[in-house]
Amino acid sequence: RDAYRPLYDAVVARGRAPAWYLDGAPDTLDGRFDMIAAILAHVLIRLESDPAARQPSVHLAELFVDDMDGQLRQIGIGDMIVGKHIGKMMSALGGRLTVYRNAGGDAAALRAALVRNLWQGDEPGDGADAVTARLMRFTAALAATPVPAILQGALPDVPA
């Protein structure tokens, strides 16, 4: 699975890109988790289109678990409860995969999902519009990127 580390690193880099937070995504621990989860979910959804990408998708999810485990330990979460937190994070990722997959190309459905997850139900106004538009552009660019390139970590940048 180390072969997919460049892809995972690209997912994290896209999720941490300052533009999301300048657009209005919350620059908090939860906000950063949700942006990385949103990018990862869209990459996993894109990989679903190619049967040969099934195993790489599993490895990508495993890398996410390893990273989140390390991040939790780094901020001081003890061994006894790390597993519980990881379980919640995987459940959150699964929920986001479902809602983003169901949203498809519907901007209003994506916006509603982002408000519910990224802003925890608090209407952020223009921030939601800007983040939704940027994520829609990322998804469109991702759809145009060949799966072999994605698996090598070549994720599209999304300019403002």
Order of alpha helices (4+ residues) and beta strands (2+ residues): alpha-alpha-alpha-alpha-alpha-alpha-alpha-alpha
